[in-house]
Amino acid sequence: MQEQEALELTRFEIARIIGARALQLSLGAPPLIQVSKGIIDPIALAREEFKSGIIPLMVCRE
């Protein structure tokens, strides 16, 4: 049961991950996905990276 719970992120964890990645992008970090010309917002770009599953951040629950 704990393994299944570990695979699912809460909405708060998702918001924190997307926010942290958006901050990195706004400070000049290179995007990890192919950027289309329509996306210039770091939050939208971070959401796309999250949907792709390639954000290099990890959630540690204690």
PDBQT receptor file of N, H, CA, C and O in Angstrom, charges set to zero:
ATOM      1  N   MET A   1       0.817  -1.194   0.000  1.00  0.00    +0.000 N 
ATOM      2  CA  MET A   1       0.000   0.000   0.000  1.00  0.00    +0.000 C 
ATOM      3  C   MET A   1       0.862   1.259   0.000  1.00  0.00    +0.000 C 
ATOM      4  O   MET A   1       0.508   2.245  -0.647  1.00  0.00    +0.000 OA
ATOM      5  N   GLN A   2       1.977   1.242   0.709  1.00  0.00    +0.000 N 
ATOM      6  H   GLN A   2       2.264   0.441   1.235  1.00  0.00    +0.000 HD
ATOM      7  CA  GLN A   2       2.832   2.417   0.753  1.00  0.00    +0.000 C 
ATOM      8  C   GLN A   2       3.463   2.704  -0.598  1.00  0.00    +0.000 C 
ATOM      9  O   GLN A   2       3.683   3.867  -0.936  1.00  0.00    +0.000 OA
ATOM     10  N   GLU A   3       3.756   1.680  -1.371  1.00  0.00    +0.000 N 
ATOM     11  H   GLU A   3       3.578   0.736  -1.096  1.00  0.00    +0.000 HD
ATOM     12  CA  GLU A   3       4.336   1.890  -2.696  1.00  0.00    +0.000 C 
ATOM     13  C   GLU A   3       3.344   2.609  -3.602  1.00  0.00    +0.000 C 
ATOM     14  O   GLU A   3       3.730   3.501  -4.356  1.00  0.00    +0.000 OA
ATOM     15  N   GLN A   4       2.076   2.232  -3.537  1.00  0.00    +0.000 N 
ATOM     16  H   GLN A   4       1.762   1.507  -2.925  1.00  0.00    +0.000 HD
ATOM     17  CA  GLN A   4       1.062   2.866  -4.374  1.00  0.00    +0.000 C 
ATOM     18  C   GLN A   4       0.881   4.333  -3.971  1.00  0.00    +0.000 C 
ATOM     19  O   GLN A   4       0.731   5.196  -4.835  1.00  0.00    +0.000 OA
ATOM     20  N   GLU A   5       0.894   4.616  -2.684  1.00  0.00    +0.000 N 
ATOM     21  H   GLU A   5       1.016   3.915  -1.981  1.00  0.00    +0.000 HD
ATOM     22  CA  GLU A   5       0.762   5.990  -2.219  1.00  0.00    +0.000 C 
ATOM     23  C   GLU A   5       1.963   6.827  -2.632  1.00  0.00    +0.000 C 
ATOM     24  O   GLU A   5       1.818   8.017  -2.910  1.00  0.00    +0.000 OA
ATOM     25  N   ALA A   6       3.139   6.227  -2.678  1.00  0.00    +0.000 N 
ATOM     26  H   ALA A   6       3.256   5.260  -2.452  1.00  0.00    +0.000 HD
ATOM     27  CA  ALA A   6       4.348   6.958  -3.036  1.00  0.00    +0.000 C 
ATOM     28  C   ALA A   6       4.336   7.370  -4.506  1.00  0.00    +0.000 C 
ATOM     29  O   ALA A   6       4.986   8.350  -4.872  1.00  0.00    +0.000 OA
ATOM     30  N   LEU A   7       3.613   6.646  -5.349  1.00  0.00    +0.000 N 
ATOM     31  H   LEU A   7       3.085   5.851  -5.052  1.00  0.00    +0.000 HD
ATOM     32  CA  LEU A   7       3.591   6.964  -6.765  1.00  0.00    +0.000 C 
ATOM     33  C   LEU A   7       2.670   8.137  -7.086  1.00  0.00    +0.000 C 
ATOM     34  O   LEU A   7       2.836   8.785  -8.120  1.00  0.00    +0.000 OA
ATOM     35  N   GLU A   8       1.715   8.415  -6.226  1.00  0.00    +0.000 N 
ATOM     36  H   GLU A   8       1.580   7.888  -5.386  1.00  0.00    +0.000 HD
ATOM     37  CA  GLU A   8       0.753   9.479  -6.476  1.00  0.00    +0.000 C 
ATOM     38  C   GLU A   8       1.164  10.742  -5.723  1.00  0.00    +0.000 C 
ATOM     39  O   GLU A   8       1.422  10.699  -4.520  1.00  0.00    +0.000 OA
ATOM     40  N   LEU A   9       1.222  11.852  -6.429  1.00  0.00    +0.000 N 
ATOM     41  H   LEU A   9       1.012  11.886  -7.406  1.00  0.00    +0.000 HD
ATOM     42  CA  LEU A   9       1.547  13.126  -5.807  1.00  0.00    +0.000 C 
ATOM     43  C   LEU A   9       0.262  13.861  -5.453  1.00  0.00    +0.000 C 
ATOM     44  O   LEU A   9      -0.732  13.779  -6.175  1.00  0.00    +0.000 OA
ATOM     45  N   THR A  10       0.291  14.577  -4.339  1.00  0.00    +0.000 N 
ATOM     46  H   THR A  10       1.098  14.643  -3.753  1.00  0.00    +0.000 HD
ATOM     47  CA  THR A  10      -0.863  15.391  -3.977  1.00  0.00    +0.000 C 
ATOM     48  C   THR A  10      -0.865  16.658  -4.830  1.00  0.00    +0.000 C 
ATOM     49  O   THR A  10       0.132  16.978  -5.478  1.00  0.00    +0.000 OA
ATOM     50  N   ARG A  11      -1.972  17.364  -4.827  1.00  0.00    +0.000 N 
ATOM     51  H   ARG A  11      -2.781  17.103  -4.301  1.00  0.00    +0.000 HD
ATOM     52  CA  ARG A  11      -2.046  18.600  -5.617  1.00  0.00    +0.000 C 
ATOM     53  C   ARG A  11      -1.072  19.643  -5.080  1.00  0.00    +0.000 C 
ATOM     54  O   ARG A  11      -0.605  20.499  -5.831  1.00  0.00    +0.000 OA
ATOM     55  N   PHE A  12      -0.765  19.577  -3.791  1.00  0.00    +0.000 N 
ATOM     56  H   PHE A  12      -1.145  18.881  -3.182  1.00  0.00    +0.000 HD
ATOM     57  CA  PHE A  12       0.174  20.518  -3.198  1.00  0.00    +0.000 C 
ATOM     58  C   PHE A  12       1.605  20.213  -3.632  1.00  0.00    +0.000 C 
ATOM     59  O   PHE A  12       2.390  21.125  -3.891  1.00  0.00    +0.000 OA
ATOM     60  N   GLU A  13       1.937  18.934  -3.710  1.00  0.00    +0.000 N 
ATOM     61  H   GLU A  13       1.300  18.193  -3.500  1.00  0.00    +0.000 HD
ATOM     62  CA  GLU A  13       3.259  18.538  -4.189  1.00  0.00    +0.000 C 
ATOM     63  C   GLU A  13       3.437  18.908  -5.663  1.00  0.00    +0.000 C 
ATOM     64  O   GLU A  13       4.502  19.368  -6.072  1.00  0.00    +0.000 OA
ATOM     65  N   ILE A  14       2.398  18.705  -6.440  1.00  0.00    +0.000 N 
ATOM     66  H   ILE A  14       1.532  18.332  -6.108  1.00  0.00    +0.000 HD
ATOM     67  CA  ILE A  14       2.458  19.064  -7.863  1.00  0.00    +0.000 C 
ATOM     68  C   ILE A  14       2.665  20.568  -8.014  1.00  0.00    +0.000 C 
ATOM     69  O   ILE A  14       3.482  21.007  -8.822  1.00  0.00    +0.000 OA
ATOM     70  N   ALA A  15       1.926  21.356  -7.238  1.00  0.00    +0.000 N 
ATOM     71  H   ALA A  15       1.262  20.999  -6.581  1.00  0.00    +0.000 HD
ATOM     72  CA  ALA A  15       2.064  22.814  -7.309  1.00  0.00    +0.000 C 
ATOM     73  C   ALA A  15       3.468  23.248  -6.906  1.00  0.00    +0.000 C 
ATOM     74  O   ALA A  15       4.033  24.159  -7.511  1.00  0.00    +0.000 OA
ATOM     75  N   ARG A  16       4.028  22.610  -5.901  1.00  0.00    +0.000 N 
ATOM     76  H   ARG A  16       3.569  21.870  -5.409  1.00  0.00    +0.000 HD
ATOM     77  CA  ARG A  16       5.379  22.958  -5.437  1.00  0.00    +0.000 C 
ATOM     78  C   ARG A  16       6.424  22.612  -6.487  1.00  0.00    +0.000 C 
ATOM     79  O   ARG A  16       7.348  23.390  -6.724  1.00  0.00    +0.000 OA
ATOM     80  N   ILE A  17       6.284  21.462  -7.111  1.00  0.00    +0.000 N 
ATOM     81  H   ILE A  17       5.533  20.830  -6.918  1.00  0.00    +0.000 HD
ATOM     82  CA  ILE A  17       7.232  21.034  -8.139  1.00  0.00    +0.000 C 
ATOM     83  C   ILE A  17       7.168  21.971  -9.341  1.00  0.00    +0.000 C 
ATOM     84  O   ILE A  17       8.201  22.419  -9.839  1.00  0.00    +0.000 OA
ATOM     85  N   ILE A  18       5.968  22.264  -9.801  1.00  0.00    +0.000 N 
ATOM     86  H   ILE A  18       5.128  21.901  -9.396  1.00  0.00    +0.000 HD
ATOM     87  CA  ILE A  18       5.815  23.151 -10.962  1.00  0.00    +0.000 C 
ATOM     88  C   ILE A  18       6.327  24.553 -10.629  1.00  0.00    +0.000 C 
ATOM     89  O   ILE A  18       6.977  25.189 -11.458  1.00  0.00    +0.000 OA
ATOM     90  N   GLY A  19       6.039  25.031  -9.431  1.00  0.00    +0.000 N 
ATOM     91  H   GLY A  19       5.511  24.515  -8.757  1.00  0.00    +0.000 HD
ATOM     92  CA  GLY A  19       6.521  26.355  -9.030  1.00  0.00    +0.000 C 
ATOM     93  C   GLY A  19       8.036  26.432  -8.938  1.00  0.00    +0.000 C 
ATOM     94  O   GLY A  19       8.641  27.416  -9.365  1.00  0.00    +0.000 OA
ATOM     95  N   ALA A  20       8.647  25.395  -8.381  1.00  0.00    +0.000 N 
ATOM     96  H   ALA A  20       8.156  24.596  -8.034  1.00  0.00    +0.000 HD
ATOM     97  CA  ALA A  20      10.107  25.377  -8.269  1.00  0.00    +0.000 C 
ATOM     98  C   ALA A  20      10.762  25.321  -9.641  1.00  0.00    +0.000 C 
ATOM     99  O   ALA A  20      11.758  26.003  -9.885  1.00  0.00    +0.000 OA
ATOM    100  N   ARG A  21      10.207  24.511 -10.536  1.00  0.00    +0.000 N 
ATOM    101  H   ARG A  21       9.398  23.958 -10.338  1.00  0.00    +0.000 HD
ATOM    102  CA  ARG A  21      10.773  24.405 -11.885  1.00  0.00    +0.000 C 
ATOM    103  C   ARG A  21      10.549  25.701 -12.665  1.00  0.00    +0.000 C 
ATOM    104  O   ARG A  21      11.421  26.117 -13.429  1.00  0.00    +0.000 OA
ATOM    105  N   ALA A  22       9.393  26.345 -12.484  1.00  0.00    +0.000 N 
ATOM    106  H   ALA A  22       8.685  26.007 -11.864  1.00  0.00    +0.000 HD
ATOM    107  CA  ALA A  22       9.129  27.622 -13.156  1.00  0.00    +0.000 C 
ATOM    108  C   ALA A  22      10.121  28.688 -12.690  1.00  0.00    +0.000 C 
ATOM    109  O   ALA A  22      10.566  29.513 -13.488  1.00  0.00    +0.000 OA
ATOM    110  N   LEU A  23      10.463  28.672 -11.418  1.00  0.00    +0.000 N 
ATOM    111  H   LEU A  23      10.101  28.002 -10.770  1.00  0.00    +0.000 HD
ATOM    112  CA  LEU A  23      11.459  29.610 -10.907  1.00  0.00    +0.000 C 
ATOM    113  C   LEU A  23      12.810  29.360 -11.562  1.00  0.00    +0.000 C 
ATOM    114  O   LEU A  23      13.489  30.303 -11.967  1.00  0.00    +0.000 OA
ATOM    115  N   GLN A  24      13.203  28.094 -11.667  1.00  0.00    +0.000 N 
ATOM    116  H   GLN A  24      12.651  27.327 -11.337  1.00  0.00    +0.000 HD
ATOM    117  CA  GLN A  24      14.466  27.761 -12.329  1.00  0.00    +0.000 C 
ATOM    118  C   GLN A  24      14.468  28.261 -13.771  1.00  0.00    +0.000 C 
ATOM    119  O   GLN A  24      15.453  28.837 -14.234  1.00  0.00    +0.000 OA
ATOM    120  N   LEU A  25      13.368  28.040 -14.474  1.00  0.00    +0.000 N 
ATOM    121  H   LEU A  25      12.568  27.573 -14.098  1.00  0.00    +0.000 HD
ATOM    122  CA  LEU A  25      13.276  28.469 -15.871  1.00  0.00    +0.000 C 
ATOM    123  C   LEU A  25      13.338  29.990 -15.992  1.00  0.00    +0.000 C 
ATOM    124  O   LEU A  25      13.974  30.514 -16.907  1.00  0.00    +0.000 OA
ATOM    125  N   SER A  26      12.688  30.693 -15.083  1.00  0.00    +0.000 N 
ATOM    126  H   SER A  26      12.171  30.268 -14.340  1.00  0.00    +0.000 HD
ATOM    127  CA  SER A  26      12.689  32.154 -15.147  1.00  0.00    +0.000 C 
ATOM    128  C   SER A  26      14.062  32.738 -14.829  1.00  0.00    +0.000 C 
ATOM    129  O   SER A  26      14.369  33.864 -15.222  1.00  0.00    +0.000 OA
ATOM    130  N   LEU A  27      14.885  31.972 -14.116  1.00  0.00    +0.000 N 
ATOM    131  H   LEU A  27      14.636  31.057 -13.797  1.00  0.00    +0.000 HD
ATOM    132  CA  LEU A  27      16.237  32.427 -13.796  1.00  0.00    +0.000 C 
ATOM    133  C   LEU A  27      17.261  31.993 -14.835  1.00  0.00    +0.000 C 
ATOM    134  O   LEU A  27      18.458  32.221 -14.661  1.00  0.00    +0.000 OA
ATOM    135  N   GLY A  28      16.798  31.366 -15.918  1.00  0.00    +0.000 N 
ATOM    136  H   GLY A  28      15.825  31.180 -16.060  1.00  0.00    +0.000 HD
ATOM    137  CA  GLY A  28      17.697  31.062 -17.023  1.00  0.00    +0.000 C 
ATOM    138  C   GLY A  28      18.049  29.605 -17.229  1.00  0.00    +0.000 C 
ATOM    139  O   GLY A  28      18.892  29.296 -18.071  1.00  0.00    +0.000 OA
ATOM    140  N   ALA A  29      17.428  28.694 -16.486  1.00  0.00    +0.000 N 
ATOM    141  H   ALA A  29      16.743  28.945 -15.803  1.00  0.00    +0.000 HD
ATOM    142  CA  ALA A  29      17.703  27.269 -16.695  1.00  0.00    +0.000 C 
ATOM    143  C   ALA A  29      17.192  26.849 -18.072  1.00  0.00    +0.000 C 
ATOM    144  O   ALA A  29      16.148  27.328 -18.515  1.00  0.00    +0.000 OA
ATOM    145  N   PRO A  30      17.911  25.968 -18.746  1.00  0.00    +0.000 N 
ATOM    146  CA  PRO A  30      17.454  25.538 -20.073  1.00  0.00    +0.000 C 
ATOM    147  C   PRO A  30      16.234  24.623 -19.964  1.00  0.00    +0.000 C 
ATOM    148  O   PRO A  30      16.184  23.777 -19.072  1.00  0.00    +0.000 OA
ATOM    149  N   PRO A  31      15.265  24.775 -20.841  1.00  0.00    +0.000 N 
ATOM    150  CA  PRO A  31      14.103  23.875 -20.829  1.00  0.00    +0.000 C 
ATOM    151  C   PRO A  31      14.507  22.467 -21.239  1.00  0.00    +0.000 C 
ATOM    152  O   PRO A  31      15.422  22.283 -22.042  1.00  0.00    +0.000 OA
ATOM    153  N   LEU A  32      13.825  21.483 -20.688  1.00  0.00    +0.000 N 
ATOM    154  H   LEU A  32      13.081  21.633 -20.036  1.00  0.00    +0.000 HD
ATOM    155  CA  LEU A  32      14.144  20.084 -20.948  1.00  0.00    +0.000 C 
ATOM    156  C   LEU A  32      13.286  19.480 -22.047  1.00  0.00    +0.000 C 
ATOM    157  O   LEU A  32      13.461  18.315 -22.405  1.00  0.00    +0.000 OA
ATOM    158  N   ILE A  33      12.359  20.266 -22.586  1.00  0.00    +0.000 N 
ATOM    159  H   ILE A  33      12.217  21.213 -22.296  1.00  0.00    +0.000 HD
ATOM    160  CA  ILE A  33      11.518  19.799 -23.683  1.00  0.00    +0.000 C 
ATOM    161  C   ILE A  33      11.687  20.748 -24.859  1.00  0.00    +0.000 C 
ATOM    162  O   ILE A  33      12.208  21.854 -24.717  1.00  0.00    +0.000 OA
ATOM    163  N   GLN A  34      11.242  20.300 -26.007  1.00  0.00    +0.000 N 
ATOM    164  H   GLN A  34      10.819  19.402 -26.123  1.00  0.00    +0.000 HD
ATOM    165  CA  GLN A  34      11.260  21.156 -27.194  1.00  0.00    +0.000 C 
ATOM    166  C   GLN A  34      10.237  22.270 -26.993  1.00  0.00    +0.000 C 
ATOM    167  O   GLN A  34       9.057  21.999 -26.770  1.00  0.00    +0.000 OA
ATOM    168  N   VAL A  35      10.680  23.505 -27.072  1.00  0.00    +0.000 N 
ATOM    169  H   VAL A  35      11.639  23.725 -27.254  1.00  0.00    +0.000 HD
ATOM    170  CA  VAL A  35       9.808  24.646 -26.805  1.00  0.00    +0.000 C 
ATOM    171  C   VAL A  35       9.152  25.101 -28.100  1.00  0.00    +0.000 C 
ATOM    172  O   VAL A  35       9.829  25.404 -29.083  1.00  0.00    +0.000 OA
ATOM    173  N   SER A  36       7.820  25.144 -28.087  1.00  0.00    +0.000 N 
ATOM    174  H   SER A  36       7.270  24.898 -27.289  1.00  0.00    +0.000 HD
ATOM    175  CA  SER A  36       7.117  25.704 -29.238  1.00  0.00    +0.000 C 
ATOM    176  C   SER A  36       7.141  27.227 -29.118  1.00  0.00    +0.000 C 
ATOM    177  O   SER A  36       7.307  27.761 -28.021  1.00  0.00    +0.000 OA
ATOM    178  N   LYS A  37       6.981  27.904 -30.208  1.00  0.00    +0.000 N 
ATOM    179  H   LYS A  37       6.846  27.470 -31.098  1.00  0.00    +0.000 HD
ATOM    180  CA  LYS A  37       7.095  29.362 -30.206  1.00  0.00    +0.000 C 
ATOM    181  C   LYS A  37       5.985  30.036 -29.411  1.00  0.00    +0.000 C 
ATOM    182  O   LYS A  37       6.137  31.190 -29.011  1.00  0.00    +0.000 OA
ATOM    183  N   GLY A  38       4.876  29.346 -29.173  1.00  0.00    +0.000 N 
ATOM    184  H   GLY A  38       4.753  28.408 -29.498  1.00  0.00    +0.000 HD
ATOM    185  CA  GLY A  38       3.764  29.940 -28.449  1.00  0.00    +0.000 C 
ATOM    186  C   GLY A  38       3.956  29.969 -26.943  1.00  0.00    +0.000 C 
ATOM    187  O   GLY A  38       3.277  30.733 -26.257  1.00  0.00    +0.000 OA
ATOM    188  N   ILE A  39       4.858  29.161 -26.412  1.00  0.00    +0.000 N 
ATOM    189  H   ILE A  39       5.409  28.540 -26.969  1.00  0.00    +0.000 HD
ATOM    190  CA  ILE A  39       5.040  29.079 -24.960  1.00  0.00    +0.000 C 
ATOM    191  C   ILE A  39       6.210  29.967 -24.547  1.00  0.00    +0.000 C 
ATOM    192  O   ILE A  39       7.362  29.684 -24.876  1.00  0.00    +0.000 OA
ATOM    193  N   ILE A  40       5.904  31.046 -23.823  1.00  0.00    +0.000 N 
ATOM    194  H   ILE A  40       4.968  31.277 -23.556  1.00  0.00    +0.000 HD
ATOM    195  CA  ILE A  40       6.959  31.893 -23.280  1.00  0.00    +0.000 C 
ATOM    196  C   ILE A  40       6.840  32.017 -21.761  1.00  0.00    +0.000 C 
ATOM    197  O   ILE A  40       7.745  32.532 -21.104  1.00  0.00    +0.000 OA
ATOM    198  N   ASP A  41       5.737  31.552 -21.215  1.00  0.00    +0.000 N 
ATOM    199  H   ASP A  41       5.002  31.134 -21.748  1.00  0.00    +0.000 HD
ATOM    200  CA  ASP A  41       5.486  31.622 -19.783  1.00  0.00    +0.000 C 
ATOM    201  C   ASP A  41       6.214  30.474 -19.084  1.00  0.00    +0.000 C 
ATOM    202  O   ASP A  41       6.019  29.318 -19.461  1.00  0.00    +0.000 OA
ATOM    203  N   PRO A  42       7.054  30.755 -18.068  1.00  0.00    +0.000 N 
ATOM    204  CA  PRO A  42       7.775  29.676 -17.389  1.00  0.00    +0.000 C 
ATOM    205  C   PRO A  42       6.851  28.680 -16.686  1.00  0.00    +0.000 C 
ATOM    206  O   PRO A  42       7.187  27.501 -16.578  1.00  0.00    +0.000 OA
ATOM    207  N   ILE A  43       5.699  29.137 -16.210  1.00  0.00    +0.000 N 
ATOM    208  H   ILE A  43       5.426  30.095 -16.298  1.00  0.00    +0.000 HD
ATOM    209  CA  ILE A  43       4.774  28.221 -15.537  1.00  0.00    +0.000 C 
ATOM    210  C   ILE A  43       4.169  27.251 -16.543  1.00  0.00    +0.000 C 
ATOM    211  O   ILE A  43       4.050  26.058 -16.264  1.00  0.00    +0.000 OA
ATOM    212  N   ALA A  44       3.787  27.756 -17.708  1.00  0.00    +0.000 N 
ATOM    213  H   ALA A  44       3.884  28.726 -17.935  1.00  0.00    +0.000 HD
ATOM    214  CA  ALA A  44       3.243  26.880 -18.750  1.00  0.00    +0.000 C 
ATOM    215  C   ALA A  44       4.292  25.884 -19.215  1.00  0.00    +0.000 C 
ATOM    216  O   ALA A  44       3.978  24.721 -19.469  1.00  0.00    +0.000 OA
ATOM    217  N   LEU A  45       5.523  26.329 -19.328  1.00  0.00    +0.000 N 
ATOM    218  H   LEU A  45       5.778  27.274 -19.122  1.00  0.00    +0.000 HD
ATOM    219  CA  LEU A  45       6.607  25.439 -19.732  1.00  0.00    +0.000 C 
ATOM    220  C   LEU A  45       6.862  24.376 -18.665  1.00  0.00    +0.000 C 
ATOM    221  O   LEU A  45       7.085  23.209 -18.989  1.00  0.00    +0.000 OA
ATOM    222  N   ALA A  46       6.828  24.780 -17.393  1.00  0.00    +0.000 N 
ATOM    223  H   ALA A  46       6.646  25.728 -17.131  1.00  0.00    +0.000 HD
ATOM    224  CA  ALA A  46       7.010  23.829 -16.296  1.00  0.00    +0.000 C 
ATOM    225  C   ALA A  46       5.873  22.802 -16.269  1.00  0.00    +0.000 C 
ATOM    226  O   ALA A  46       6.109  21.628 -15.987  1.00  0.00    +0.000 OA
ATOM    227  N   ARG A  47       4.645  23.236 -16.559  1.00  0.00    +0.000 N 
ATOM    228  H   ARG A  47       4.453  24.190 -16.788  1.00  0.00    +0.000 HD
ATOM    229  CA  ARG A  47       3.518  22.292 -16.624  1.00  0.00    +0.000 C 
ATOM    230  C   ARG A  47       3.725  21.266 -17.730  1.00  0.00    +0.000 C 
ATOM    231  O   ARG A  47       3.454  20.080 -17.540  1.00  0.00    +0.000 OA
ATOM    232  N   GLU A  48       4.204  21.720 -18.884  1.00  0.00    +0.000 N 
ATOM    233  H   GLU A  48       4.423  22.683 -19.038  1.00  0.00    +0.000 HD
ATOM    234  CA  GLU A  48       4.458  20.800 -19.998  1.00  0.00    +0.000 C 
ATOM    235  C   GLU A  48       5.559  19.807 -19.634  1.00  0.00    +0.000 C 
ATOM    236  O   GLU A  48       5.464  18.626 -19.966  1.00  0.00    +0.000 OA
ATOM    237  N   GLU A  49       6.598  20.279 -18.956  1.00  0.00    +0.000 N 
ATOM    238  H   GLU A  49       6.675  21.239 -18.686  1.00  0.00    +0.000 HD
ATOM    239  CA  GLU A  49       7.656  19.376 -18.509  1.00  0.00    +0.000 C 
ATOM    240  C   GLU A  49       7.106  18.365 -17.507  1.00  0.00    +0.000 C 
ATOM    241  O   GLU A  49       7.476  17.191 -17.538  1.00  0.00    +0.000 OA
ATOM    242  N   PHE A  50       6.221  18.822 -16.616  1.00  0.00    +0.000 N 
ATOM    243  H   PHE A  50       5.921  19.775 -16.590  1.00  0.00    +0.000 HD
ATOM    244  CA  PHE A  50       5.635  17.917 -15.628  1.00  0.00    +0.000 C 
ATOM    245  C   PHE A  50       4.784  16.850 -16.304  1.00  0.00    +0.000 C 
ATOM    246  O   PHE A  50       4.853  15.674 -15.947  1.00  0.00    +0.000 OA
ATOM    247  N   LYS A  51       3.979  17.265 -17.285  1.00  0.00    +0.000 N 
ATOM    248  H   LYS A  51       3.923  18.220 -17.575  1.00  0.00    +0.000 HD
ATOM    249  CA  LYS A  51       3.143  16.303 -18.014  1.00  0.00    +0.000 C 
ATOM    250  C   LYS A  51       3.998  15.273 -18.737  1.00  0.00    +0.000 C 
ATOM    251  O   LYS A  51       3.609  14.112 -18.865  1.00  0.00    +0.000 OA
ATOM    252  N   SER A  52       5.170  15.705 -19.211  1.00  0.00    +0.000 N 
ATOM    253  H   SER A  52       5.486  16.648 -19.107  1.00  0.00    +0.000 HD
ATOM    254  CA  SER A  52       6.079  14.790 -19.904  1.00  0.00    +0.000 C 
ATOM    255  C   SER A  52       6.818  13.877 -18.932  1.00  0.00    +0.000 C 
ATOM    256  O   SER A  52       7.366  12.851 -19.334  1.00  0.00    +0.000 OA
ATOM    257  N   GLY A  53       6.834  14.248 -17.659  1.00  0.00    +0.000 N 
ATOM    258  H   GLY A  53       6.389  15.082 -17.333  1.00  0.00    +0.000 HD
ATOM    259  CA  GLY A  53       7.487  13.421 -16.651  1.00  0.00    +0.000 C 
ATOM    260  C   GLY A  53       8.999  13.557 -16.624  1.00  0.00    +0.000 C 
ATOM    261  O   GLY A  53       9.693  12.621 -16.225  1.00  0.00    +0.000 OA
ATOM    262  N   ILE A  54       9.526  14.705 -17.041  1.00  0.00    +0.000 N 
ATOM    263  H   ILE A  54       8.963  15.465 -17.365  1.00  0.00    +0.000 HD
ATOM    264  CA  ILE A  54      10.977  14.852 -17.101  1.00  0.00    +0.000 C 
ATOM    265  C   ILE A  54      11.516  15.957 -16.202  1.00  0.00    +0.000 C 
ATOM    266  O   ILE A  54      12.656  16.385 -16.379  1.00  0.00    +0.000 OA
ATOM    267  N   ILE A  55      10.734  16.423 -15.254  1.00  0.00    +0.000 N 
ATOM    268  H   ILE A  55       9.808  16.075 -15.110  1.00  0.00    +0.000 HD
ATOM    269  CA  ILE A  55      11.235  17.449 -14.335  1.00  0.00    +0.000 C 
ATOM    270  C   ILE A  55      12.234  16.785 -13.391  1.00  0.00    +0.000 C 
ATOM    271  O   ILE A  55      11.928  15.758 -12.786  1.00  0.00    +0.000 OA
ATOM    272  N   PRO A  56      13.432  17.370 -13.261  1.00  0.00    +0.000 N 
ATOM    273  CA  PRO A  56      14.475  16.745 -12.446  1.00  0.00    +0.000 C 
ATOM    274  C   PRO A  56      14.357  17.070 -10.956  1.00  0.00    +0.000 C 
ATOM    275  O   PRO A  56      15.350  17.425 -10.321  1.00  0.00    +0.000 OA
ATOM    276  N   LEU A  57      13.179  16.955 -10.407  1.00  0.00    +0.000 N 
ATOM    277  H   LEU A  57      12.372  16.667 -10.923  1.00  0.00    +0.000 HD
ATOM    278  CA  LEU A  57      12.955  17.218  -8.992  1.00  0.00    +0.000 C 
ATOM    279  C   LEU A  57      12.325  15.993  -8.350  1.00  0.00    +0.000 C 
ATOM    280  O   LEU A  57      11.596  15.239  -8.996  1.00  0.00    +0.000 OA
ATOM    281  N   MET A  58      12.617  15.808  -7.067  1.00  0.00    +0.000 N 
ATOM    282  H   MET A  58      13.209  16.420  -6.542  1.00  0.00    +0.000 HD
ATOM    283  CA  MET A  58      12.136  14.626  -6.369  1.00  0.00    +0.000 C 
ATOM    284  C   MET A  58      11.424  15.060  -5.085  1.00  0.00    +0.000 C 
ATOM    285  O   MET A  58      11.842  16.018  -4.436  1.00  0.00    +0.000 OA
ATOM    286  N   VAL A  59      10.373  14.370  -4.728  1.00  0.00    +0.000 N 
ATOM    287  H   VAL A  59      10.034  13.591  -5.255  1.00  0.00    +0.000 HD
ATOM    288  CA  VAL A  59       9.626  14.650  -3.505  1.00  0.00    +0.000 C 
ATOM    289  C   VAL A  59      10.021  13.626  -2.452  1.00  0.00    +0.000 C 
ATOM    290  O   VAL A  59       9.917  12.419  -2.671  1.00  0.00    +0.000 OA
ATOM    291  N   CYS A  60      10.476  14.125  -1.306  1.00  0.00    +0.000 N 
ATOM    292  H   CYS A  60      10.561  15.105  -1.128  1.00  0.00    +0.000 HD
ATOM    293  CA  CYS A  60      10.830  13.244  -0.187  1.00  0.00    +0.000 C 
ATOM    294  C   CYS A  60       9.829  13.494   0.931  1.00  0.00    +0.000 C 
ATOM    295  O   CYS A  60       9.735  14.607   1.449  1.00  0.00    +0.000 OA
ATOM    296  N   ARG A  61       9.094  12.478   1.294  1.00  0.00    +0.000 N 
ATOM    297  H   ARG A  61       9.171  11.574   0.872  1.00  0.00    +0.000 HD
ATOM    298  CA  ARG A  61       8.112  12.596   2.374  1.00  0.00    +0.000 C 
ATOM    299  C   ARG A  61       8.713  12.021   3.646  1.00  0.00    +0.000 C 
ATOM    300  O   ARG A  61       9.354  10.971   3.639  1.00  0.00    +0.000 OA
ATOM    301  N   GLU A  62       8.489  12.729   4.718  1.00  0.00    +0.000 N 
ATOM    302  H   GLU A  62       7.968  13.583   4.724  1.00  0.00    +0.000 HD
ATOM    303  CA  GLU A  62       9.005  12.241   5.999  1.00  0.00    +0.000 C 
ATOM    304  C   GLU A  62       7.906  12.113   7.010  1.00  0.00    +0.000 C 
ATOM    305  O   GLU A  62       8.157  11.714   8.148  1.00  0.00    +0.000 OA
TER     306      GLU A  62
